[in-house]
Amino acid sequence: MTAPTVEQLTTDPHPALATLRRDGPIAWVESIGGWMVVGHGLATAVMRDPERFTVDDPRFTTSRVVGASMLSTDGADHTRHRQPFVSPFSPRASRAHFAEFVARESARLVGGLAGTGTAELRTELAAPLATACMQMALGLEQIPVTELLSWYGDIVSAVADITAGAPLPDSGRTAYASLSGAVLEATRTGHGFLREVADAAGALTTAEMLANTAVLLFGGIETTEGMIANLLLHLLADPSLVDQVRSEPGLLDAAIEESLRLEPAAAVVDRYATEDVRIDDVVIRRGDLVVVSLAGANRDPAVFPEPDRFDPRRDNLRRQLAFAQGPHVCIGLHVARLQARSAATAVLGLPKVRLDRSGTCAPTGLVFRKPASVRARWDT
């Protein structure tokens, strides 16, 4: 068997992941320098076992930019980092803090496009909606969106540079310092969601609080934008599905879960073995990189029959792993679902909305997967 290249895993990983899976739930992939888990059961088990498969490793790149956070710690330290954010991001609190704002912002963004008859929905809806939501959550409404996105872009680029073996660039340090200053000012003068988080964060130092808000910013923009863009691509690609969702609104929630299954916005999560582990005839050595392919696990035919087909009427959609599992399950998943539902509802309200395939791209990305463009047309 030929191991997949980084290019294959970036452009269209699914055929290669299916080939790997036929030989077992885990395989060594030379191009990434580690093991890749592609089976649903093993992926779930690894993510639920932080004692043997940890994120707490010096190679974990995000911590080298922003410091230790809930993303890069395990055990009691992880609990201490994550606990202040659990209550504010609960289902009830998420609805209370975000539902009205998200619905209003989705309607405003789509309303501004309605008269044009066409739009590129990733950059004109998904990205600004995700950014506005995080801007509100972090109390940064006074910071121009372009400036906030500039900080965000420099932090993301710094993580990418370190992943590729380069040193931390000055732009990453500067951007993180600017973001930190703005968040500190917001916690002193603000109210609402960020105030609730700050009040609960007594066990965290200021640096730790800032590291976790940076992680929230990254996850809240990058993965939510991708989730919305992927959903709109899947929905609009099938005119009959658009009609079904319009006549059966409850089907939209199922379509969101099926889109998450078919193309998770975060395709992989990294873990590191803390001891030698044997899985069937595979021996993972202490210190080995273990990449859990959420994209691969979500298309495991043992769990999801005909896994490459978009089918929102599957009876086990909640078994998809797009938000991960275990102690590092995505803390903002309820807010992300709110945004996806509101964005799709607003778009499906456009008359005869349809996908413009000539201006639409397939999702790409090694770690974060989304289409570069989702162009739609509708009647005016």
C-alpha positions in Angstrom: 0.0 0.0 0.0 1.3 3.5 -0.9 1.1 5.8 2.1 -0.8 9.1 1.4 1.2 12.2 0.7 0.6 15.5 2.4 -0.8 16.8 -0.9 -3.4 14.0 -1.0 -4.4 14.6 2.6 -4.8 18.3 1.9 -6.7 18.2 -1.4 -8.9 15.1 -1.2 -8.0 12.9 1.7 -11.1 10.6 1.7 -9.9 8.0 -0.9 -6.6 7.7 0.9 -8.2 7.4 4.3 -10.5 4.7 3.0 -7.5 2.8 1.7 -5.7 3.0 5.1 -8.9 1.9 6.9 -9.1 -1.3 4.9 -5.9 -2.5 6.6 -7.0 -1.5 10.1 -8.0 1.4 12.3 -4.5 2.8 12.5 -1.5 3.1 10.2 1.9 4.7 10.1 1.9 7.6 7.7 5.4 8.6 6.8 4.4 12.0 5.2 3.2 13.3 8.6 5.8 11.5 10.7 3.3 9.7 12.9 0.4 7.3 13.3 -3.0 8.1 11.8 -6.1 6.8 13.4 -8.9 6.3 10.8 -11.3 3.9 12.6 -14.3 5.4 14.5 -14.0 3.2 17.5 -10.3 3.7 18.0 -10.5 7.4 17.4 -13.1 7.7 20.1 -11.0 5.6 22.5 -7.8 7.6 21.9 -9.5 10.9 22.5 -11.1 9.6 25.7 -7.7 8.4 27.1 -5.6 11.4 27.9 -3.4 9.4 30.3 -2.0 7.4 27.3 -2.6 9.9 24.5 -1.9 13.5 25.6 -1.9 16.9 24.1 0.6 18.0 26.8 3.8 17.9 24.7 6.4 20.5 23.8 5.7 19.9 20.1 2.1 21.1 20.5 2.4 24.3 18.4 -0.4 26.5 19.7 1.0 26.5 23.2 4.3 27.9 21.8 2.5 31.0 20.5 -0.1 31.7 23.3 1.1 29.6 26.2 -0.6 26.8 28.1 -4.3 26.6 27.8 -7.2 24.2 27.9 -6.2 23.1 24.4 -2.7 22.0 25.4 -3.0 20.6 28.9 -4.4 17.4 30.4 -5.4 16.1 33.8 -6.0 18.5 36.7 -4.3 21.3 34.9 -6.6 21.0 32.0 -9.6 21.0 34.3 -8.4 24.2 35.9 -8.0 25.8 32.5 -11.3 24.7 31.1 -13.6 25.0 34.1 -14.3 28.7 34.0 -15.6 28.3 30.5 -17.9 25.4 31.0 -20.9 27.2 32.5 -20.8 30.2 30.0 -20.7 27.7 27.1 -23.5 25.4 28.4 -26.5 24.9 26.1 -28.7 27.2 28.1 -26.1 29.9 28.5 -25.1 29.7 24.9 -28.7 30.4 23.8 -29.1 33.2 26.3 -25.9 34.9 25.3 -25.7 34.3 21.6 -29.0 33.1 20.0 -30.6 36.5 19.5 -27.4 38.2 18.3 -26.6 35.4 15.9 -30.1 35.4 14.4 -30.0 39.1 14.0 -26.5 39.2 12.5 -27.3 36.4 10.1 -30.4 38.2 8.9 -28.5 41.5 8.5 -25.7 39.9 6.5 -27.9 38.0 4.2 -30.3 41.0 3.9 -27.4 43.1 2.7 -26.7 40.6 -0.1 -30.4 39.9 -1.1 -30.6 42.6 -3.8 -27.5 41.4 -5.6 -28.8 38.0 -6.7 -25.3 36.4 -6.1 -22.7 36.2 -3.4 -19.7 34.2 -2.2 -21.1 32.9 1.0 -17.9 31.9 2.8 -16.3 35.4 2.8 -19.6 37.3 2.8 -21.5 35.4 5.4 -19.7 32.6 7.2 -16.5 34.5 8.0 -18.1 37.8 9.1 -20.7 36.0 11.2 -18.1 33.9 13.0 -16.0 37.0 13.5 -18.8 39.1 14.8 -19.9 36.4 17.2 -16.4 36.2 18.7 -16.0 39.9 18.8 -19.2 40.1 20.9 -18.1 37.2 23.1 -14.8 38.7 23.9 -16.1 42.3 24.4 -14.1 43.5 21.4 -16.9 45.4 19.5 -14.8 48.6 19.6 -11.9 47.0 17.7 -12.3 47.3 13.9 -13.0 43.9 12.3 -10.0 44.4 10.0 -7.7 44.9 12.9 -9.0 41.9 14.8 -8.7 39.7 11.8 -5.2 41.0 11.2 -4.2 39.8 14.8 -6.0 36.6 14.2 -4.2 36.0 10.9 -0.8 36.7 12.3 -1.4 34.3 15.2 -2.6 31.6 12.8 0.4 32.1 10.6 2.7 31.9 13.6 1.3 28.5 14.5 1.7 27.4 10.9 5.3 28.6 10.8 6.2 26.7 14.0 4.5 23.6 12.7 6.7 23.8 9.6 9.8 24.1 11.8 10.4 27.8 11.6 10.9 30.0 14.7 8.1 32.1 16.2 7.9 35.2 14.0 7.8 38.7 15.6 4.4 39.3 13.9 2.9 36.5 16.0 4.3 38.0 19.2 3.1 41.4 18.3 -0.4 40.3 17.3 -0.8 38.2 20.5 0.3 41.2 22.6 -2.2 43.5 20.9 -5.0 40.9 21.4 -4.1 40.5 25.0 -4.2 44.2 25.7 -7.6 44.5 24.1 -9.0 41.6 26.0 -7.6 42.8 29.3 -9.3 46.2 28.8 -12.6 44.5 27.9 -12.5 42.4 31.1 -12.0 45.6 33.2 -14.8 47.6 31.5 -17.1 45.1 29.9 -20.1 43.0 30.9 -22.1 40.0 29.7 -20.4 36.9 28.5 -16.7 37.9 28.9 -17.4 39.3 32.4 -19.0 36.0 33.4 -15.9 34.1 32.2 -13.5 36.5 33.9 -15.4 36.3 37.2 -15.2 32.5 37.0 -11.5 32.4 36.2 -10.1 33.0 39.7 -8.0 29.9 39.5 -6.2 31.2 36.3 -3.4 33.7 36.1 -3.9 36.7 33.8 -1.6 35.0 31.2 -3.6 31.8 31.4 -6.9 33.7 31.0 -5.5 35.4 27.9 -4.2 32.2 26.4 -7.6 30.6 26.7 -9.4 33.6 25.1 -6.9 33.4 22.2 -7.8 29.7 21.8 -11.5 30.7 21.8 -10.9 33.3 19.2 -9.0 30.9 16.9 -11.6 28.1 17.3 -14.5 30.4 17.2 -13.5 31.9 13.9 -11.6 29.3 12.0 -13.7 26.1 12.6 -17.1 27.9 12.7 -16.4 29.6 9.4 -15.5 26.3 7.9 -18.5 24.5 9.4 -20.9 27.1 8.0 -19.2 27.1 4.5 -19.2 23.3 4.3 -22.9 23.2 5.4 -24.0 25.7 2.8 -22.0 23.8 0.1 -23.7 20.5 1.0 -27.2 22.0 1.2 -27.1 24.1 -2.0 -25.5 21.3 -4.0 -28.9 19.4 -3.9 -31.9 21.4 -4.9 -34.3 18.7 -3.7 -32.7 18.9 -0.3 -33.2 22.6 -0.2 -36.9 22.0 -0.8 -37.1 19.3 1.8 -35.5 21.5 4.5 -37.8 24.4 3.7 -40.9 22.1 4.0 -39.5 20.2 7.0 -37.5 22.7 9.2 -36.5 20.1 11.7 -34.4 18.5 9.0 -32.0 21.4 9.1 -30.5 20.2 12.4 -29.9 16.8 10.9 -28.3 18.3 7.8 -25.9 20.2 10.1 -24.9 17.0 11.8 -24.5 15.2 8.5 -22.4 18.0 7.1 -20.2 17.8 10.2 -19.8 14.1 9.6 -19.1 14.3 5.9 -16.6 17.1 6.1 -15.5 18.2 9.6 -14.0 21.7 9.6 -11.2 20.4 11.8 -10.1 17.2 10.0 -7.5 16.0 12.5 -6.4 16.4 16.2 -3.0 15.6 17.5 -2.0 13.4 20.5 1.3 12.1 21.8 1.8 8.6 23.3 2.9 8.8 27.0 3.9 5.1 27.0 4.3 2.1 24.7 0.8 1.0 23.5 -0.1 -2.1 21.6 -3.2 -2.0 19.3 -3.7 -5.3 17.6 -0.4 -5.9 15.8 0.7 -2.3 16.0 3.1 -1.0 18.7 3.0 2.7 19.3 6.1 3.9 21.1 6.2 6.4 23.9 6.5 9.9 22.4 5.1 8.9 19.0 2.8 11.4 17.3 -0.8 9.9 17.0 -3.0 11.9 14.6 -6.7 11.2 15.0 -8.4 11.7 11.7 -11.8 12.9 12.4 -12.5 13.0 8.7 -11.5 9.3 8.5 -13.4 8.2 11.5 -16.5 10.0 10.3 -16.5 8.0 7.2 -16.0 4.6 8.8 -18.5 2.3 7.0 -18.7 0.1 10.0 -20.6 3.0 11.7 -22.0 5.0 8.7 -23.1 2.8 5.8 -22.4 4.4 2.4 -20.2 6.9 4.2 -19.4 9.2 1.2 -23.1 10.0 0.6 -24.7 13.0 2.2 -27.8 11.7 4.0 -29.4 13.8 6.7 -31.9 11.1 7.5 -29.3 8.7 9.0 -30.4 7.5 12.4 -27.0 7.8 14.1 -25.8 11.2 13.1 -24.9 12.2 16.7 -22.1 9.7 16.5 -20.1 12.0 14.3 -16.9 13.1 15.8 -16.4 16.6 14.3 -16.3 18.3 17.7 -13.9 15.6 19.1 -14.6 13.5 22.2 -13.3 13.2 25.7 -12.0 16.0 27.9 -11.1 18.1 24.8 -14.5 18.0 23.2 -15.1 21.5 21.6 -16.3 23.8 24.3 -18.1 26.1 21.8 -20.0 23.4 20.0 -23.4 24.8 21.0 -22.6 28.3 19.8 -21.2 26.9 16.5 -24.4 25.0 15.9 -26.4 28.1 16.6 -24.5 30.0 14.0 -24.7 27.3 11.4 -28.5 27.0 11.9 -29.1 30.8 11.7 -26.8 31.2 8.6 -28.5 28.4 6.7 -32.0 29.6 7.7 -31.3 33.1 6.4 -29.8 31.7 3.1 -32.7 29.3 2.5 -35.0 32.3 2.8 -33.6 33.7 -0.5 -36.0 33.0 -3.4 -34.8 30.0 -5.6 -31.4 30.0 -4.0 -29.0 27.6 -5.7 -25.3 26.8 -6.0 -23.3 28.4 -8.7 -20.9 25.5 -9.4 -18.7 27.6 -11.7 -17.8 29.8 -8.8 -17.6 27.1 -6.1 -14.6 25.1 -4.9 -14.4 21.8 -3.0 -13.1 21.8 0.6 -9.4 21.7 1.0 -6.9 21.7 3.9 -4.7 19.4 5.9 -5.9 20.4 9.4 -8.8 22.8 8.8 -11.0 22.0 5.8 -13.3 24.4 4.0 -14.0 25.5 0.4 -12.2 28.6 -0.8 -15.5 29.7 -2.4 -19.2 28.9 -2.1 -21.0 31.0 -4.6 -24.7 31.1 -4.7 -27.4 32.6 -6.9 -31.0 33.5 -6.3 -33.9 35.4 -7.9 -34.3 39.1 -7.1 
